[in-house]
Amino acid sequence: METRLKVKKKHIIFKYMVGEMLPPFGVTLLVFALIFLMTRMLQLTDYVVNFRVGLGHVLLLLLYSMPFFLIFVIPMSTMMAVLLTFLRMSSDNEITALKAAGWSLYNLLPPVLVFCTAAALLTASMSFLALPWGRLAARELLVEVARKNVEVGLKERTFERTFKNVVLYVGAVDAESRTLHHVFIEDRRNNELSSTIMASSGKIVPSTKKDIWELRLKDGVVVRADQKNQSMFTVGFESYDFTLNLASALGPSAKDKDEEEMYFNELLTFVKRYNKQDDRYFLALLEVHKKFSIPFSCLALGLAAIPLGMVSRSARRSFGVALGLGLFLLYYLLLSAGWVFGETGQYPPALGMWMPNLVIGALGTYTLVRMAKDRPVAVLSWLQDTARVVLDKWAARKEARANL
């Protein structure tokens, strides 16, 4: 009977804590989704107003870009959900009451681990399935839109490789006149004769053939290199028509996909068969490890959020939230550093992607063990005291100004 009662109590606490974590998780996801929409609003408005792209296509492009965004937001939302739950329970003395009833901090871990594992599986589904699907679907949709308005697929100050064996760079796009400024083209469609074209301006005009567009360039120069005869010549022009084949951008094969467009089995095949250890090899290897390391970050960040949420009652709740945001910033900086150094091969890609989890997980485990034994954590205590002093001084100055 006593054992059954203990199991029932654990079940109640388990459901209670999971129920407490779900609302902040959903709110955080919603807030960051709105921020993401705001960052894309200018570009989406430009598509609708200047390029007359249909609202349905714009919404689809937004949908296809969501998986990349959610891969990073889900771990952050998980951390904030755990953090806010323990902050509230600590400030309402619920943690103290559970300890008085014989519950240790370790007894509260199962609901957190289950919640973080569910979030990790959700992140993994985004990384393994939704991300490559979204990238490929977005590329195909852009080509479909480009059939009606090819300028929308061109990004300013970006080397565009949509067209096979052609690199296109546009300095600026005038949406009203549909004019391209400062155009650079590298054409390697002919194995024996490569061309480099530079023009001050140009316009894209449709051809009578399906999926064929002509880029009418003005005031430029063509530099051609004859590989067979080992010769080079330059020709200036006032007007020059360059053909673009949109069909080459449709239905990319596995070798034409970039790393984020490949599914996991394609990434493994690429890494095994690619015979050069260059930037693309290391990028693919980084992507392989990222598909596992970022979902696992839900567990590392969730574990580290528990002691951050158990700051003393004298600290303000905003202090714990600030610590949580700082923790995620530390994780993201470590991840970015691992990616930058890993893509050149100077840093092992596996270590670059897993180091943030190892650092955050170690910090979380250390502080959790200290707090479970009711021992203070020096760093948290120092940060807490510093924050309290700063907030007290700020409140005193605010009150002094109000009394003037």
KOLTOR-886752 format. One record per residue (C-alpha): residue number from 1; x, y, z; residue in three letters. Coordinates in steps of 0.001 Angstrom, whole numbers. Layout:
{doti NUM, {X, Y, Z}, 'ALA'}
...
end
This chain:
{doti 1, {0, 0, 0}, 'MET'}
{doti 2, {2790, 2397, 911}, 'GLU'}
{doti 3, {4672, 1580, -2284}, 'THR'}
{doti 4, {1550, 2211, -4360}, 'ARG'}
{doti 5, {1059, 5548, -2611}, 'LEU'}
{doti 6, {4643, 6593, -3418}, 'LYS'}
{doti 7, {4180, 5641, -7076}, 'VAL'}
{doti 8, {955, 7629, -7204}, 'LYS'}
{doti 9, {2688, 10686, -5690}, 'LYS'}
{doti 10, {5503, 10417, -8226}, 'LYS'}
{doti 11, {2962, 10172, -11027}, 'HIS'}
{doti 12, {1166, 13297, -9771}, 'ILE'}
{doti 13, {4400, 15280, -9501}, 'ILE'}
{doti 14, {5465, 14027, -12936}, 'PHE'}
{doti 15, {2237, 15196, -14611}, 'LYS'}
{doti 16, {2323, 18471, -12686}, 'TYR'}
{doti 17, {5853, 19385, -13779}, 'MET'}
{doti 18, {5318, 18404, -17422}, 'VAL'}
{doti 19, {2131, 20470, -17417}, 'GLY'}
{doti 20, {4086, 23411, -15994}, 'GLU'}
{doti 21, {6759, 23165, -18709}, 'MET'}
{doti 22, {4433, 22991, -21711}, 'LEU'}
{doti 23, {3010, 26585, -21596}, 'PRO'}
{doti 24, {6387, 28420, -21482}, 'PRO'}
{doti 25, {7668, 26087, -24196}, 'PHE'}
{doti 26, {4759, 27000, -26466}, 'GLY'}
{doti 27, {4973, 30721, -25668}, 'VAL'}
{doti 28, {8724, 30821, -26390}, 'THR'}
{doti 29, {8203, 29039, -29706}, 'LEU'}
{doti 30, {5448, 31482, -30643}, 'LEU'}
{doti 31, {7469, 34569, -29676}, 'VAL'}
{doti 32, {10499, 33534, -31682}, 'PHE'}
{doti 33, {8322, 32505, -34619}, 'ALA'}
{doti 34, {6906, 36048, -34652}, 'LEU'}
{doti 35, {10434, 37489, -34481}, 'ILE'}
{doti 36, {11403, 35283, -37407}, 'PHE'}
{doti 37, {8379, 36519, -39366}, 'LEU'}
{doti 38, {9333, 40135, -38660}, 'MET'}
{doti 39, {12887, 39590, -39931}, 'THR'}
{doti 40, {11503, 38152, -43170}, 'ARG'}
{doti 41, {8661, 40662, -43562}, 'MET'}
{doti 42, {10640, 43172, -45649}, 'LEU'}
{doti 43, {11777, 40508, -48102}, 'GLN'}
{doti 44, {8286, 38989, -48346}, 'LEU'}
{doti 45, {6745, 42420, -48946}, 'THR'}
{doti 46, {9314, 43028, -51676}, 'ASP'}
{doti 47, {8307, 39755, -53355}, 'TYR'}
{doti 48, {4608, 40665, -53310}, 'VAL'}
{doti 49, {4804, 44380, -54211}, 'VAL'}
{doti 50, {7752, 44666, -56584}, 'ASN'}
{doti 51, {7923, 41211, -58154}, 'PHE'}
{doti 52, {4189, 40435, -57989}, 'ARG'}
{doti 53, {4774, 37011, -56496}, 'VAL'}
{doti 54, {1545, 35405, -55320}, 'GLY'}
{doti 55, {799, 35412, -51602}, 'LEU'}
{doti 56, {438, 31615, -51691}, 'GLY'}
{doti 57, {3991, 31217, -53001}, 'HIS'}
{doti 58, {5307, 33630, -50391}, 'VAL'}
{doti 59, {3633, 31680, -47576}, 'LEU'}
{doti 60, {5046, 28436, -48952}, 'LEU'}
{doti 61, {8566, 29908, -49010}, 'LEU'}
{doti 62, {8077, 30936, -45391}, 'LEU'}
{doti 63, {6898, 27434, -44496}, 'LEU'}
{doti 64, {9892, 25839, -46213}, 'TYR'}
{doti 65, {12323, 28044, -44267}, 'SER'}
{doti 66, {10778, 27234, -40857}, 'MET'}
{doti 67, {12632, 23903, -40229}, 'PRO'}
{doti 68, {16054, 25605, -40228}, 'PHE'}
{doti 69, {14725, 28168, -37761}, 'PHE'}
{doti 70, {13052, 25572, -35504}, 'LEU'}
{doti 71, {16193, 23435, -35242}, 'ILE'}
{doti 72, {17746, 26152, -33073}, 'PHE'}
{doti 73, {14600, 27516, -31424}, 'VAL'}
{doti 74, {13293, 24202, -30060}, 'ILE'}
{doti 75, {16389, 23632, -27844}, 'PRO'}
{doti 76, {16198, 27231, -26633}, 'MET'}
{doti 77, {12462, 26903, -25892}, 'SER'}
{doti 78, {13150, 23666, -24009}, 'THR'}
{doti 79, {15769, 25353, -21852}, 'MET'}
{doti 80, {13482, 28323, -21118}, 'MET'}
{doti 81, {10580, 26005, -20243}, 'ALA'}
{doti 82, {12663, 24109, -17663}, 'VAL'}
{doti 83, {14199, 27323, -16358}, 'LEU'}
{doti 84, {10881, 29153, -15887}, 'LEU'}
{doti 85, {9268, 26097, -14282}, 'THR'}
{doti 86, {11977, 25779, -11642}, 'PHE'}
{doti 87, {12075, 29548, -11136}, 'LEU'}
{doti 88, {8361, 29566, -10350}, 'ARG'}
{doti 89, {8524, 26477, -8130}, 'MET'}
{doti 90, {11498, 27918, -6260}, 'SER'}
{doti 91, {9939, 31361, -5754}, 'SER'}
{doti 92, {6663, 29761, -4531}, 'ASP'}
{doti 93, {8595, 27563, -2059}, 'ASN'}
{doti 94, {7410, 24387, -3802}, 'GLU'}
{doti 95, {10981, 23070, -4057}, 'ILE'}
{doti 96, {11444, 23665, -316}, 'THR'}
{doti 97, {8170, 21869, 446}, 'ALA'}
{doti 98, {9155, 18859, -1667}, 'LEU'}
{doti 99, {12525, 18666, 77}, 'LYS'}
{doti 100, {10790, 18802, 3450}, 'ALA'}
{doti 101, {8606, 15883, 2305}, 'ALA'}
{doti 102, {11709, 13798, 1599}, 'GLY'}
{doti 103, {12126, 14542, -2113}, 'TRP'}
{doti 104, {15641, 15221, -3351}, 'SER'}
{doti 105, {16501, 17253, -6417}, 'LEU'}
{doti 106, {17276, 14008, -8243}, 'TYR'}
{doti 107, {13643, 12898, -7818}, 'ASN'}
{doti 108, {12601, 15860, -9980}, 'LEU'}
{doti 109, {14841, 14822, -12881}, 'LEU'}
{doti 110, {12583, 12181, -14589}, 'PRO'}
{doti 111, {9893, 14624, -15841}, 'PRO'}
{doti 112, {12605, 17019, -17032}, 'VAL'}
{doti 113, {14474, 14253, -18859}, 'LEU'}
{doti 114, {11287, 12970, -20503}, 'VAL'}
{doti 115, {10311, 16490, -21591}, 'PHE'}
{doti 116, {13802, 17204, -22970}, 'CYS'}
{doti 117, {13913, 13849, -24757}, 'THR'}
{doti 118, {10592, 14592, -26471}, 'ALA'}
{doti 119, {11967, 17982, -27547}, 'ALA'}
{doti 120, {15150, 16299, -28812}, 'ALA'}
{doti 121, {13099, 13883, -30930}, 'LEU'}
{doti 122, {11124, 16799, -32336}, 'LEU'}
{doti 123, {14366, 18629, -33182}, 'THR'}
{doti 124, {15782, 15464, -34767}, 'ALA'}
{doti 125, {12716, 15134, -36997}, 'SER'}
{doti 126, {13291, 18707, -38148}, 'MET'}
{doti 127, {16991, 18048, -38782}, 'SER'}
{doti 128, {16725, 14671, -40491}, 'PHE'}
{doti 129, {13506, 15106, -42479}, 'LEU'}
{doti 130, {12044, 18614, -42511}, 'ALA'}
{doti 131, {15238, 20578, -43230}, 'LEU'}
{doti 132, {16283, 18811, -46471}, 'PRO'}
{doti 133, {12639, 18662, -47570}, 'TRP'}
{doti 134, {12231, 22402, -46987}, 'GLY'}
{doti 135, {15478, 23317, -48742}, 'ARG'}
{doti 136, {14666, 21263, -51834}, 'LEU'}
{doti 137, {11054, 22428, -51963}, 'ALA'}
{doti 138, {12137, 26061, -51642}, 'ALA'}
{doti 139, {14622, 25677, -54486}, 'ARG'}
{doti 140, {12029, 24120, -56795}, 'GLU'}
{doti 141, {9447, 26745, -55874}, 'LEU'}
{doti 142, {11914, 29569, -56601}, 'LEU'}
{doti 143, {12569, 28113, -60038}, 'VAL'}
{doti 144, {8835, 27875, -60645}, 'GLU'}
{doti 145, {8428, 31516, -59608}, 'VAL'}
{doti 146, {11428, 32446, -61770}, 'ALA'}
{doti 147, {9606, 31185, -64855}, 'ARG'}
{doti 148, {7328, 34186, -64450}, 'LYS'}
{doti 149, {9802, 36565, -62873}, 'ASN'}
{doti 150, {13396, 35371, -62872}, 'VAL'}
{doti 151, {14742, 38413, -60983}, 'GLU'}
{doti 152, {13178, 37150, -57737}, 'VAL'}
{doti 153, {15628, 34234, -57654}, 'GLY'}
{doti 154, {18673, 36499, -57843}, 'LEU'}
{doti 155, {20159, 37716, -54582}, 'LYS'}
{doti 156, {22153, 40912, -54488}, 'GLU'}
{doti 157, {25886, 40638, -53733}, 'ARG'}
{doti 158, {25728, 36831, -53743}, 'THR'}
{doti 159, {27454, 34315, -55994}, 'PHE'}
{doti 160, {24469, 32408, -57398}, 'GLU'}
{doti 161, {25088, 28806, -58504}, 'ARG'}
{doti 162, {21506, 27837, -59354}, 'THR'}
{doti 163, {22361, 27385, -63030}, 'PHE'}
{doti 164, {24565, 24406, -63852}, 'LYS'}
{doti 165, {28223, 25304, -64579}, 'ASN'}
{doti 166, {27378, 29019, -64380}, 'VAL'}
{doti 167, {28252, 31399, -61524}, 'VAL'}
{doti 168, {26240, 34625, -61550}, 'LEU'}
{doti 169, {26875, 37688, -59395}, 'TYR'}
{doti 170, {24650, 40792, -59369}, 'VAL'}
{doti 171, {25637, 43892, -57432}, 'GLY'}
{doti 172, {22126, 45364, -57281}, 'ALA'}
{doti 173, {18630, 44688, -58649}, 'VAL'}
{doti 174, {16353, 47620, -59547}, 'ASP'}
{doti 175, {12887, 46194, -58880}, 'ALA'}
{doti 176, {11000, 48947, -60739}, 'GLU'}
{doti 177, {12943, 48884, -64004}, 'SER'}
{doti 178, {13915, 45190, -63651}, 'ARG'}
{doti 179, {17531, 46164, -64318}, 'THR'}
{doti 180, {20544, 44277, -62977}, 'LEU'}
{doti 181, {23613, 46361, -62112}, 'HIS'}
{doti 182, {27282, 45308, -61926}, 'HIS'}
{doti 183, {26885, 41840, -63412}, 'VAL'}
{doti 184, {29620, 39208, -63237}, 'PHE'}
{doti 185, {29296, 35796, -64940}, 'ILE'}
{doti 186, {31619, 32808, -64977}, 'GLU'}
{doti 187, {30564, 30347, -67710}, 'ASP'}
{doti 188, {32080, 26824, -67640}, 'ARG'}
{doti 189, {29460, 25021, -69721}, 'ARG'}
{doti 190, {32090, 24404, -72414}, 'ASN'}
{doti 191, {34932, 22241, -71109}, 'ASN'}
{doti 192, {37397, 23594, -73666}, 'GLU'}
{doti 193, {36399, 27273, -73664}, 'LEU'}
{doti 194, {35551, 29079, -70395}, 'SER'}
{doti 195, {34261, 32649, -70326}, 'SER'}
{doti 196, {34218, 35436, -67785}, 'THR'}
{doti 197, {31758, 38249, -68492}, 'ILE'}
{doti 198, {31561, 41617, -66749}, 'MET'}
{doti 199, {28907, 44206, -67581}, 'ALA'}
{doti 200, {27696, 47451, -66051}, 'SER'}
{doti 201, {24023, 46495, -66402}, 'SER'}
{doti 202, {21623, 43994, -67917}, 'GLY'}
{doti 203, {18016, 42834, -68210}, 'LYS'}
{doti 204, {16475, 39364, -68302}, 'ILE'}
{doti 205, {14100, 38852, -71227}, 'VAL'}
{doti 206, {12026, 35703, -71966}, 'PRO'}
{doti 207, {12785, 33526, -74951}, 'SER'}
{doti 208, {10385, 31675, -77239}, 'THR'}
{doti 209, {11754, 28390, -75846}, 'LYS'}
{doti 210, {10452, 27017, -72559}, 'LYS'}
{doti 211, {12723, 27509, -69519}, 'ASP'}
{doti 212, {15172, 29555, -71593}, 'ILE'}
{doti 213, {15894, 33162, -70643}, 'TRP'}
{doti 214, {18272, 35632, -72187}, 'GLU'}
{doti 215, {20335, 38007, -70094}, 'LEU'}
{doti 216, {20826, 41100, -72269}, 'ARG'}
{doti 217, {24001, 42778, -71024}, 'LEU'}
{doti 218, {25169, 46337, -71725}, 'LYS'}
{doti 219, {28647, 47923, -71776}, 'ASP'}
{doti 220, {30978, 45177, -70728}, 'GLY'}
{doti 221, {33818, 42848, -71587}, 'VAL'}
{doti 222, {34176, 39105, -72260}, 'VAL'}
{doti 223, {37366, 37264, -71275}, 'VAL'}
{doti 224, {37653, 33805, -72847}, 'ARG'}
{doti 225, {40235, 31153, -72002}, 'ALA'}
{doti 226, {40923, 28388, -74544}, 'ASP'}
{doti 227, {42027, 25383, -72507}, 'GLN'}
{doti 228, {43016, 23341, -75559}, 'LYS'}
{doti 229, {45250, 25940, -77214}, 'ASN'}
{doti 230, {46377, 27543, -73932}, 'GLN'}
{doti 231, {45316, 31003, -75110}, 'SER'}
{doti 232, {43199, 33887, -73833}, 'MET'}
{doti 233, {41509, 36822, -75546}, 'PHE'}
{doti 234, {39329, 39736, -74503}, 'THR'}
{doti 235, {36397, 41312, -76379}, 'VAL'}
{doti 236, {34522, 44473, -75402}, 'GLY'}
{doti 237, {30812, 44883, -76199}, 'PHE'}
{doti 238, {27965, 47385, -76081}, 'GLU'}
{doti 239, {25277, 44691, -76092}, 'SER'}
{doti 240, {25625, 40956, -75417}, 'TYR'}
{doti 241, {22977, 38218, -75002}, 'ASP'}
{doti 242, {23758, 35432, -72540}, 'PHE'}
{doti 243, {21467, 32383, -72368}, 'THR'}
{doti 244, {20217, 31019, -69033}, 'LEU'}
{doti 245, {18687, 27537, -68860}, 'ASN'}
{doti 246, {16173, 27290, -66015}, 'LEU'}
{doti 247, {15739, 23582, -66656}, 'ALA'}
{doti 248, {19251, 23026, -65292}, 'SER'}
{doti 249, {18058, 24362, -61939}, 'ALA'}
{doti 250, {15119, 21941, -61699}, 'LEU'}
{doti 251, {15203, 18556, -60007}, 'GLY'}
{doti 252, {18768, 18612, -58614}, 'PRO'}
{doti 253, {20581, 15320, -58367}, 'SER'}
{doti 254, {22322, 14252, -55169}, 'ALA'}
{doti 255, {25701, 15520, -56365}, 'LYS'}
{doti 256, {24202, 18959, -57085}, 'ASP'}
{doti 257, {22629, 19340, -53660}, 'LYS'}
{doti 258, {24328, 21321, -50958}, 'ASP'}
{doti 259, {24868, 19809, -47523}, 'GLU'}
{doti 260, {21588, 21012, -45984}, 'GLU'}
{doti 261, {19590, 19667, -48945}, 'GLU'}
{doti 262, {20888, 16116, -48486}, 'MET'}
{doti 263, {19066, 13520, -46431}, 'TYR'}
{doti 264, {21128, 11613, -43887}, 'PHE'}
{doti 265, {21804, 8564, -46086}, 'ASN'}
{doti 266, {22886, 10868, -48926}, 'GLU'}
{doti 267, {25263, 12693, -46571}, 'LEU'}
{doti 268, {26857, 9418, -45456}, 'LEU'}
{doti 269, {27251, 8271, -49064}, 'THR'}
{doti 270, {28766, 11615, -50039}, 'PHE'}
{doti 271, {31292, 11555, -47162}, 'VAL'}
{doti 272, {32330, 7960, -47967}, 'LYS'}
{doti 273, {32715, 8479, -51717}, 'ARG'}
{doti 274, {34092, 12036, -51830}, 'TYR'}
{doti 275, {37787, 11650, -52546}, 'ASN'}
{doti 276, {38994, 15150, -51606}, 'LYS'}
{doti 277, {39248, 16475, -48075}, 'GLN'}
{doti 278, {38345, 20032, -49026}, 'ASP'}
{doti 279, {35817, 22547, -47661}, 'ASP'}
{doti 280, {32826, 20658, -49034}, 'ARG'}
{doti 281, {33939, 17388, -47445}, 'TYR'}
{doti 282, {34297, 18988, -44031}, 'PHE'}
{doti 283, {30962, 20839, -44426}, 'LEU'}
{doti 284, {29208, 17530, -45130}, 'ALA'}
{doti 285, {30918, 15918, -42134}, 'LEU'}
{doti 286, {29861, 18852, -39934}, 'LEU'}
{doti 287, {26280, 18440, -41166}, 'GLU'}
{doti 288, {26345, 14726, -40262}, 'VAL'}
{doti 289, {27345, 15462, -36657}, 'HIS'}
{doti 290, {25036, 18500, -36426}, 'LYS'}
{doti 291, {22004, 16313, -37084}, 'LYS'}
{doti 292, {22747, 14511, -33804}, 'PHE'}
{doti 293, {24444, 17187, -31683}, 'SER'}
{doti 294, {21755, 19883, -31917}, 'ILE'}
{doti 295, {18881, 17555, -30894}, 'PRO'}
{doti 296, {21052, 16329, -28003}, 'PHE'}
{doti 297, {21502, 19961, -26910}, 'SER'}
{doti 298, {17893, 19856, -25652}, 'CYS'}
{doti 299, {19082, 17487, -22903}, 'LEU'}
{doti 300, {22284, 19431, -22155}, 'ALA'}
{doti 301, {20541, 22817, -21978}, 'LEU'}
{doti 302, {17565, 21413, -20053}, 'GLY'}
{doti 303, {19871, 19845, -17471}, 'LEU'}
{doti 304, {21820, 23091, -17066}, 'ALA'}
{doti 305, {18579, 25088, -16692}, 'ALA'}
{doti 306, {17568, 23277, -13475}, 'ILE'}
{doti 307, {20189, 24872, -11154}, 'PRO'}
{doti 308, {19747, 28239, -12892}, 'LEU'}
{doti 309, {16077, 28105, -11997}, 'GLY'}
{doti 310, {16860, 27405, -8345}, 'MET'}
{doti 311, {18500, 30728, -7525}, 'VAL'}
{doti 312, {17716, 32027, -4051}, 'SER'}
{doti 313, {14345, 33623, -3434}, 'ARG'}
{doti 314, {15987, 36993, -2856}, 'SER'}
{doti 315, {17019, 37152, -6515}, 'ALA'}
{doti 316, {14606, 38538, -9060}, 'ARG'}
{doti 317, {13103, 36228, -11638}, 'ARG'}
{doti 318, {14598, 38315, -14439}, 'SER'}
{doti 319, {18052, 37398, -13112}, 'PHE'}
{doti 320, {17409, 33706, -13786}, 'GLY'}
{doti 321, {16029, 34450, -17257}, 'VAL'}
{doti 322, {19114, 36547, -18045}, 'ALA'}
{doti 323, {21345, 33670, -16932}, 'LEU'}
{doti 324, {19388, 31314, -19196}, 'GLY'}
{doti 325, {19789, 33588, -22211}, 'LEU'}
{doti 326, {23493, 33930, -21418}, 'GLY'}
{doti 327, {23792, 30142, -21256}, 'LEU'}
{doti 328, {22206, 29743, -24688}, 'PHE'}
{doti 329, {24443, 32493, -26064}, 'LEU'}
{doti 330, {27476, 30582, -24758}, 'LEU'}
{doti 331, {26197, 27425, -26460}, 'TYR'}
{doti 332, {25616, 29229, -29763}, 'TYR'}
{doti 333, {29060, 30904, -29688}, 'LEU'}
{doti 334, {30752, 27551, -29074}, 'LEU'}
{doti 335, {28716, 25985, -31886}, 'LEU'}
{doti 336, {29581, 28805, -34287}, 'SER'}
{doti 337, {33281, 28582, -33415}, 'ALA'}
{doti 338, {33224, 24822, -33969}, 'GLY'}
{doti 339, {31557, 25316, -37353}, 'TRP'}
{doti 340, {33983, 28026, -38517}, 'VAL'}
{doti 341, {37118, 26090, -37563}, 'PHE'}
{doti 342, {35664, 22710, -38529}, 'GLY'}
{doti 343, {34773, 23629, -42115}, 'GLU'}
{doti 344, {38453, 24220, -42944}, 'THR'}
{doti 345, {39624, 20982, -41326}, 'GLY'}
{doti 346, {41710, 22822, -38721}, 'GLN'}
{doti 347, {39405, 21496, -35999}, 'TYR'}
{doti 348, {37870, 17980, -35958}, 'PRO'}
{doti 349, {34241, 18364, -37172}, 'PRO'}
{doti 350, {32964, 15880, -34572}, 'ALA'}
{doti 351, {34591, 17813, -31734}, 'LEU'}
{doti 352, {33385, 21130, -33159}, 'GLY'}
{doti 353, {29739, 20028, -33121}, 'MET'}
{doti 354, {29806, 18145, -29800}, 'TRP'}
{doti 355, {32007, 20475, -27744}, 'MET'}
{doti 356, {29097, 22870, -26884}, 'PRO'}
{doti 357, {27081, 19948, -25494}, 'ASN'}
{doti 358, {30057, 18677, -23508}, 'LEU'}
{doti 359, {30751, 22104, -21985}, 'VAL'}
{doti 360, {27114, 22938, -21181}, 'ILE'}
{doti 361, {26420, 19394, -19952}, 'GLY'}
{doti 362, {29453, 19434, -17656}, 'ALA'}
{doti 363, {28508, 22839, -16208}, 'LEU'}
{doti 364, {24927, 21702, -15678}, 'GLY'}
{doti 365, {25930, 18432, -14011}, 'THR'}
{doti 366, {28400, 20165, -11700}, 'TYR'}
{doti 367, {25962, 22840, -10528}, 'THR'}
{doti 368, {23122, 20304, -10213}, 'LEU'}
{doti 369, {25196, 18009, -7968}, 'VAL'}
{doti 370, {26263, 20980, -5831}, 'ARG'}
{doti 371, {22702, 22172, -5374}, 'MET'}
{doti 372, {21407, 18644, -4674}, 'ALA'}
{doti 373, {23846, 18548, -1760}, 'LYS'}
{doti 374, {22740, 22046, -656}, 'ASP'}
{doti 375, {26178, 23445, -1410}, 'ARG'}
{doti 376, {26511, 26927, -2925}, 'PRO'}
{doti 377, {27864, 27455, -6411}, 'VAL'}
{doti 378, {30446, 30227, -6219}, 'ALA'}
{doti 379, {29874, 31588, -9731}, 'VAL'}
{doti 380, {26092, 31729, -9363}, 'LEU'}
{doti 381, {26380, 33340, -5933}, 'SER'}
{doti 382, {28761, 35995, -7272}, 'TRP'}
{doti 383, {26543, 36732, -10275}, 'LEU'}
{doti 384, {23493, 36853, -8043}, 'GLN'}
{doti 385, {25108, 39295, -5602}, 'ASP'}
{doti 386, {26376, 41474, -8461}, 'THR'}
{doti 387, {22942, 41552, -10092}, 'ALA'}
{doti 388, {21294, 42443, -6779}, 'ARG'}
{doti 389, {23694, 45351, -6218}, 'VAL'}
{doti 390, {23172, 46667, -9761}, 'VAL'}
{doti 391, {19379, 46395, -9512}, 'LEU'}
{doti 392, {19335, 48087, -6074}, 'ASP'}
{doti 393, {21427, 50996, -7376}, 'LYS'}
{doti 394, {19199, 51324, -10428}, 'TRP'}
{doti 395, {16055, 51323, -8241}, 'ALA'}
{doti 396, {17592, 53930, -5905}, 'ALA'}
{doti 397, {18444, 56233, -8813}, 'ARG'}
{doti 398, {14963, 55816, -10263}, 'LYS'}
{doti 399, {13393, 56694, -6913}, 'GLU'}
{doti 400, {15727, 59709, -6502}, 'ALA'}
{doti 401, {14736, 61034, -9926}, 'ARG'}
{doti 402, {11057, 60568, -9107}, 'ALA'}
{doti 403, {11422, 62639, -5921}, 'ASN'}
{doti 404, {13051, 65582, -7738}, 'LEU'}
end
